[in-house]
């Protein structure tokens, strides 16, 4: 019984001199940072900082080695054998834009189309929308099943010889369900179509195996994995990286420059101009090491336990209207849930919860089209992390009852 989290003390934000009463239920937006990650970043910045890939002196050489060893660790984390297929970016948003502008845009025409799903984050809608509008091409939208995941049969019918890319989320940041991305990639590969998988919401759950998934591109951000903001990773098959032009131009990516022409170095450095965000990379690796040391088996067990408790307890409240109803008897339930409180605006819910030191996300969660599909303008989203426990969920339930009693029932009176 997860009445407490054995890892909560690893997170200084909950300490007595910080926010001891904080009930943090917004991990889908960003995970909190364990002390081990912050310490690794502090030690690097204080004692080892230098500009990687540029200096010949020892401090710079060590920074270069650190960055390149980090690629190997991330390759192991994603179960992909080739570290040169991993590009460091500022996060998932930039990674998707790199693929959109450097891989897709050069292939576009008025006859082309791009396929996404109804459940995509704005970061996986806007770049494709812009490119399609620029070329008078089609942006095709794959529907969802009643279970809130992509309808594979309907998706397959949208894919044809003019489809340039299929861009799909691994896990919805609103509904929480895992799309069967391996089967989706198989469908696309039969038709010779490249697939990008937005893994921002999936990586904190572990077991990402790119070899099994078989996608062409995969993206994620460090801060969704208990690491720092401003750092992310783009996986891309080497054959694509070789033919893609660099996205941002600047120092560190050139082989030779004259006023007449420029030639570039090979990937992945071709996509990493300027100075590497070494401290962000240090934080990402520290976060991966921290989670590996806990073990993904323990993490999965804990998250499954508290997720089941969350869904069960919310289901007892008659005034909670989830966007997507789940069967609480299911063995694997999402670690997030988006809902409305009957008779109370989502923003009012969040304000009252905040007054009791309970942090949740409200609004459209950067997924307006999905909310429109469910005929709501805003929802409350509760999302869990390894620091959460039954106690946090119990506090939420009491607070939601108070919100309903204070606002909805009073309004009816």
C-alpha positions as semicolon CSV with decimal commas, in nm:
position;residue;x (nm);y (nm);z (nm)
1;X;0,000;0,000;0,000
2;X;0,162;0,324;-0,123
3;X;0,064;0,535;0,180
4;X;0,404;0,701;0,137
5;X;0,672;0,725;-0,130
6;X;1,016;0,598;-0,027
7;X;1,167;0,841;-0,278
8;X;0,995;1,160;-0,165
9;X;1,286;1,259;0,058
10;X;1,510;1,260;-0,251
11;X;1,332;1,579;-0,363
12;X;1,440;1,890;-0,167
13;X;1,129;2,087;-0,270
14;X;0,936;1,889;-0,005
15;X;1,184;1,965;0,275
16;X;1,086;2,154;0,590
17;X;1,258;2,477;0,478
18;X;1,098;2,470;0,129
19;X;0,742;2,343;0,066
20;X;0,672;2,065;0,319
21;X;0,296;2,084;0,264
22;X;0,316;2,073;-0,116
23;X;0,102;1,813;-0,290
24;X;0,244;1,815;-0,642
25;X;0,015;1,660;-0,902
26;X;0,147;1,811;-1,225
27;X;0,429;1,579;-1,332
28;X;0,299;1,557;-1,689
29;X;0,390;1,925;-1,724
30;X;0,729;1,886;-1,559
31;X;0,873;1,644;-1,307
32;X;1,032;1,775;-0,991
33;X;1,409;1,741;-0,954
34;X;1,582;1,506;-0,710
35;X;1,879;1,638;-0,515
36;X;2,109;1,394;-0,691
37;X;2,039;1,561;-1,026
38;X;2,082;1,913;-0,887
39;X;2,407;1,812;-0,716
40;X;2,550;1,664;-1,036
41;X;2,471;1,985;-1,222
42;X;2,615;2,201;-0,940
43;X;2,938;1,997;-0,927
44;X;2,984;2,017;-1,302
45;X;2,922;2,392;-1,316
46;X;3,153;2,465;-1,023
47;X;3,438;2,224;-1,087
48;X;3,433;2,095;-1,446
49;X;3,266;2,351;-1,673
50;X;3,423;2,423;-2,013
51;X;3,317;2,460;-2,376
52;X;3,295;2,112;-2,523
53;X;3,412;2,011;-2,872
54;X;3,623;2,324;-2,915
55;X;3,920;2,355;-2,678
56;X;4,238;2,148;-2,687
57;X;4,300;2,190;-2,314
58;X;4,213;1,923;-2,059
59;X;3,898;2,084;-1,914
60;X;3,741;2,120;-2,257
61;X;3,847;1,770;-2,361
62;X;3,678;1,632;-2,049
63;X;3,356;1,818;-2,134
64;X;3,367;1,675;-2,486
65;X;3,415;1,325;-2,351
66;X;3,128;1,377;-2,109
67;X;2,889;1,478;-2,389
68;X;2,986;1,185;-2,610
69;X;2,965;0,932;-2,325
70;X;2,621;1,073;-2,251
71;X;2,509;0,977;-2,601
72;X;2,605;0,618;-2,524
73;X;2,402;0,620;-2,201
74;X;2,099;0,762;-2,377
75;X;2,135;0,504;-2,655
76;X;2,122;0,232;-2,388
77;X;1,823;0,399;-2,222
78;X;1,634;0,404;-2,554
79;X;1,754;0,058;-2,659
80;X;1,913;0,175;-2,982
81;X;2,266;0,063;-3,078
82;X;2,392;0,370;-3,267
83;X;2,477;0,671;-3,051
84;X;2,551;0,891;-3,356
85;X;2,178;0,884;-3,430
86;X;2,110;1,093;-3,115
87;X;2,102;1,473;-3,139
88;X;2,097;1,699;-2,832
89;X;1,830;1,968;-2,860
90;X;1,656;2,215;-2,631
91;X;1,359;1,978;-2,597
92;X;1,079;1,797;-2,775
93;X;0,946;2,112;-2,940
94;X;1,276;2,194;-3,111
95;X;1,327;1,830;-3,206
96;X;0,994;1,816;-3,389
97;X;1,069;2,144;-3,564
98;X;1,404;2,008;-3,682
99;X;1,233;1,710;-3,843
100;X;0,959;1,930;-3,990
101;X;1,194;2,181;-4,148
102;X;1,489;1,962;-4,243
103;X;1,330;1,629;-4,335
104;X;0,970;1,697;-4,431
105;X;0,965;2,048;-4,582
106;X;1,207;1,965;-4,868
107;X;0,981;1,674;-4,972
108;X;0,653;1,869;-4,973
109;X;0,432;1,956;-5,269
110;X;0,066;2,038;-5,325
111;X;-0,003;1,666;-5,371
112;X;0,156;1,568;-5,040
113;X;-0,006;1,502;-4,705
114;X;0,098;1,469;-4,341
115;X;-0,090;1,253;-4,091
116;X;-0,127;1,319;-3,719
117;X;-0,385;1,214;-3,458
118;X;-0,666;1,396;-3,281
119;X;-0,481;1,375;-2,950
120;X;-0,161;1,561;-3,037
121;X;0,006;1,832;-2,829
122;X;0,028;2,167;-3,006
123;X;0,402;2,107;-3,052
124;X;0,311;1,812;-3,275
125;X;0,042;2,003;-3,464
126;X;0,169;2,353;-3,542
127;X;0,486;2,265;-3,741
128;X;0,290;2,026;-3,964
129;X;0,002;2,269;-4,004
130;X;0,240;2,545;-4,110
131;X;0,417;2,328;-4,368
132;X;0,090;2,203;-4,515
133;X;-0,046;2,556;-4,542
134;X;0,273;2,677;-4,710
135;X;0,250;2,405;-4,977
136;X;-0,133;2,388;-5,003
137;X;-0,104;2,027;-4,887
138;X;-0,333;1,816;-4,668
139;X;-0,303;1,771;-4,292
140;X;-0,494;1,451;-4,221
141;X;-0,625;1,372;-3,873
142;X;-0,651;1,014;-3,748
143;X;-0,942;0,953;-3,507
144;X;-0,931;0,789;-3,166
145;X;-1,100;0,477;-3,036
146;X;-1,340;0,489;-2,742
147;X;-1,039;0,391;-2,529
148;X;-0,866;0,718;-2,622
149;X;-0,587;0,574;-2,837
150;X;-0,532;0,604;-3,211
151;X;-0,763;0,394;-3,427
152;X;-0,509;0,193;-3,627
153;X;-0,752;0,081;-3,896
154;X;-0,873;0,438;-3,960
155;X;-0,515;0,564;-3,946
156;X;-0,397;0,313;-4,202
157;X;-0,669;0,428;-4,444
158;X;-0,526;0,782;-4,430
159;X;-0,177;0,672;-4,532
160;X;-0,098;0,664;-4,904
161;X;0,182;0,716;-5,154
162;X;0,165;1,093;-5,098
163;X;0,206;1,079;-4,720
164;X;0,541;1,233;-4,627
165;X;0,534;1,160;-4,254
166;X;0,312;1,026;-3,979
167;X;0,365;1,214;-3,650
168;X;0,212;1,053;-3,344
169;X;0,238;1,079;-2,965
170;X;0,357;0,776;-2,772
171;X;0,137;0,882;-2,477
172;X;-0,131;1,152;-2,478
173;X;-0,066;1,433;-2,231
174;X;-0,444;1,468;-2,177
175;X;-0,578;1,112;-2,188
176;X;-0,270;0,923;-2,070
177;X;-0,311;0,616;-2,288
178;X;-0,019;0,446;-2,465
179;X;-0,060;0,432;-2,841
180;X;0,052;0,101;-2,997
181;X;0,338;0,278;-3,173
182;X;0,511;-0,045;-3,277
183;X;0,203;-0,159;-3,471
184;X;0,153;0,191;-3,609
185;X;0,511;0,197;-3,737
186;X;0,461;-0,142;-3,901
187;X;0,157;-0,010;-4,087
188;X;0,350;0,296;-4,206
189;X;0,658;0,097;-4,306
190;X;0,449;-0,124;-4,534
191;X;0,377;0,191;-4,732
192;X;0,728;0,336;-4,706
193;X;0,620;0,623;-4,480
194;X;0,845;0,777;-4,214
195;X;0,715;0,798;-3,856
196;X;0,793;1,048;-3,584
197;X;0,697;0,951;-3,229
198;X;0,661;1,223;-2,965
199;X;0,786;1,044;-2,654
200;X;0,767;1,335;-2,409
201;X;0,505;1,168;-2,189
202;X;0,638;0,814;-2,228
203;X;1,000;0,828;-2,113
204;X;0,922;0,863;-1,742
205;X;0,754;0,523;-1,758
206;X;1,063;0,346;-1,894
207;X;1,072;0,050;-2,130
208;X;1,119;0,265;-2,442
209;X;1,269;0,028;-2,695
210;X;1,335;0,201;-3,025
211;X;1,458;-0,119;-3,184
212;X;1,118;-0,278;-3,124
213;X;0,917;0,036;-3,203
214;X;1,094;0,084;-3,536
215;X;1,021;0,455;-3,580
216;X;1,229;0,692;-3,792
217;X;1,232;0,969;-3,531
218;X;1,174;0,979;-3,155
219;X;1,180;1,285;-2,929
220;X;1,177;1,358;-2,557
221;X;1,266;1,628;-2,303
222;X;1,481;1,590;-1,991
223;X;1,241;1,773;-1,762
224;X;0,972;1,509;-1,823
225;X;1,223;1,259;-1,679
226;X;1,313;1,432;-1,348
227;X;1,591;1,624;-1,523
228;X;1,639;1,994;-1,613
229;X;1,451;2,212;-1,859
230;X;1,619;2,330;-2,179
231;X;1,761;1,991;-2,276
232;X;1,616;1,721;-2,498
233;X;1,701;1,446;-2,742
234;X;1,609;1,373;-3,101
235;X;1,664;1,020;-3,225
236;X;1,677;0,993;-3,604
237;X;1,783;0,711;-3,829
238;X;2,128;0,773;-3,967
239;X;2,014;0,763;-4,328
240;X;1,783;1,058;-4,258
241;X;2,041;1,261;-4,066
242;X;2,291;1,219;-4,349
243;X;2,062;1,381;-4,604
244;X;1,901;1,643;-4,380
245;X;2,049;1,995;-4,389
246;X;2,132;2,160;-4,055
247;X;1,844;2,342;-3,887
248;X;2,025;2,626;-3,710
249;X;2,348;2,763;-3,853
250;X;2,648;2,870;-3,649
251;X;2,983;2,770;-3,507
252;X;3,077;2,415;-3,427
253;X;2,895;2,249;-3,718
254;X;3,120;2,341;-4,006
255;X;3,392;2,153;-4,188
256;X;3,503;2,447;-4,403
257;X;3,377;2,803;-4,448
258;X;3,455;3,066;-4,708
259;X;3,257;3,371;-4,814
260;X;3,140;3,172;-5,114
261;X;3,038;2,838;-4,962
262;X;3,027;2,621;-4,652
263;X;3,055;2,247;-4,589
264;X;2,932;2,084;-4,272
265;X;3,055;1,816;-4,034
266;X;2,873;1,484;-4,009
267;X;2,578;1,412;-3,783
268;X;2,496;1,445;-3,502
269;X;2,719;1,751;-3,453
270;X;2,574;1,899;-3,773
271;X;2,255;1,966;-3,574
272;X;2,425;2,098;-3,259
273;X;2,549;2,451;-3,340
274;X;2,702;2,687;-3,086
275;X;2,794;2,572;-2,738
276;X;2,654;2,247;-2,608
277;X;2,421;2,269;-2,309
278;X;2,661;2,050;-2,115
279;X;2,507;2,122;-1,776
280;X;2,165;2,019;-1,911
281;X;2,313;1,699;-2,051
282;X;2,478;1,632;-1,713
283;X;2,139;1,672;-1,547
284;X;1,968;1,441;-1,797
285;X;2,224;1,166;-1,744
286;X;2,205;1,207;-1,365
287;X;1,827;1,168;-1,389
288;X;1,857;0,852;-1,601
289;X;2,115;0,709;-1,357
290;X;1,890;0,794;-1,062
291;X;1,593;0,613;-1,216
292;X;1,803;0,315;-1,325
293;X;1,939;0,279;-0,972
294;X;1,587;0,268;-0,831
295;X;1,501;0,013;-1,105
296;X;1,220;0,044;-1,353
297;X;1,048;-0,256;-1,201
298;X;1,004;-0,074;-0,869
299;X;0,899;0,246;-1,043
300;X;0,641;0,068;-1,256
301;X;0,498;-0,114;-0,955
302;X;0,468;0,208;-0,752
303;X;0,319;0,410;-1,037
304;X;0,068;0,135;-1,122
305;X;-0,038;0,118;-0,758
306;X;-0,097;0,489;-0,705
307;X;-0,253;0,530;-1,050
308;X;-0,510;0,261;-0,971
309;X;-0,584;0,430;-0,638
310;X;-0,625;0,770;-0,805
311;X;-0,875;0,641;-1,060
312;X;-1,067;0,439;-0,802
313;X;-1,101;0,728;-0,557
314;X;-1,205;0,980;-0,823
315;X;-1,465;0,734;-0,952
316;X;-1,637;0,754;-0,613
317;X;-1,708;1,126;-0,660
318;X;-2,031;1,165;-0,856
319;X;-1,947;1,522;-0,954
320;X;-1,620;1,431;-1,131
321;X;-1,669;1,411;-1,507
322;X;-1,358;1,263;-1,673
323;X;-1,292;1,336;-2,039
324;X;-1,229;0,965;-2,082
325;X;-1,380;0,704;-1,853
326;X;-1,160;0,413;-1,752
327;X;-1,252;0,077;-1,608
328;X;-1,102;0,087;-1,259
329;X;-1,064;-0,293;-1,270
330;X;-0,806;-0,263;-1,549
331;X;-0,458;-0,367;-1,441
332;X;-0,281;-0,076;-1,607
333;X;-0,439;0,265;-1,565
334;X;-0,286;0,594;-1,683
335;X;-0,081;0,793;-1,433
336;X;-0,285;1,100;-1,527
337;X;-0,650;1,188;-1,563
338;X;-0,825;1,495;-1,706
339;X;-1,171;1,583;-1,578
340;X;-1,424;1,853;-1,501
341;X;-1,594;1,923;-1,171
342;X;-1,967;1,950;-1,230
343;X;-2,087;2,307;-1,188
344;X;-1,740;2,454;-1,126
345;X;-1,505;2,615;-1,379
346;X;-1,168;2,442;-1,405
347;X;-0,977;2,758;-1,313
348;X;-1,179;2,798;-0,994
349;X;-1,099;2,438;-0,906
350;X;-0,728;2,502;-0,949
351;X;-0,736;2,823;-0,743
352;X;-0,905;2,655;-0,449
353;X;-0,676;2,353;-0,468
354;X;-0,376;2,584;-0,473
355;X;-0,501;2,751;-0,154
356;X;-0,457;2,407;0,005
357;X;-0,107;2,360;-0,147
358;X;-0,229;2,115;-0,410
359;X;-0,080;2,178;-0,755
360;X;-0,274;2,059;-1,061
361;X;-0,289;2,170;-1,423
362;X;-0,598;2,335;-1,570
363;X;-0,685;2,460;-1,917
364;X;-0,652;2,285;-2,250
365;X;-0,305;2,147;-2,175
366;X;-0,173;2,260;-2,515
367;X;-0,430;2,034;-2,678
368;X;-0,721;2,255;-2,783
369;X;-0,837;2,036;-3,075
370;X;-0,862;1,735;-2,844
371;X;-1,068;1,931;-2,591
372;X;-1,295;2,046;-2,873
373;X;-1,339;1,682;-2,973
374;X;-1,467;1,611;-2,622
375;X;-1,679;1,928;-2,632
376;X;-1,507;2,100;-2,338
377;X;-1,303;2,421;-2,328
378;X;-1,093;2,335;-2,023
379;X;-1,026;2,050;-1,785
380;X;-0,844;1,976;-1,463
381;X;-0,549;1,742;-1,507
382;X;-0,396;1,539;-1,225
383;X;-0,069;1,362;-1,308
384;X;0,152;1,155;-1,081
385;X;0,524;1,114;-1,018
386;X;0,734;0,876;-0,811
387;X;0,715;1,114;-0,512
388;X;0,337;1,080;-0,490
389;X;0,149;0,846;-0,258
390;X;-0,198;0,757;-0,135
391;X;-0,175;1,048;0,108
392;X;-0,152;1,296;-0,182
393;X;-0,456;1,142;-0,348
394;X;-0,648;1,146;-0,021
395;X;-0,573;1,517;0,014
396;X;-0,695;1,575;-0,341
397;X;-1,021;1,390;-0,279
398;X;-1,095;1,589;0,037
399;X;-1,013;1,914;-0,141
400;X;-1,233;1,831;-0,442
401;X;-1,522;1,757;-0,208
402;X;-1,466;2,095;-0,047
403;X;-1,458;2,267;-0,388
404;X;-1,785;2,107;-0,489
405;X;-1,953;2,186;-0,158
406;X;-1,831;2,546;-0,163
407;X;-1,897;2,638;-0,526
408;X;-2,129;2,396;-0,707
409;X;-2,379;2,324;-0,430
410;X;-2,384;2,686;-0,312
411;X;-2,455;2,793;-0,670
412;X;-2,750;2,554;-0,684
413;X;-2,887;2,694;-0,358
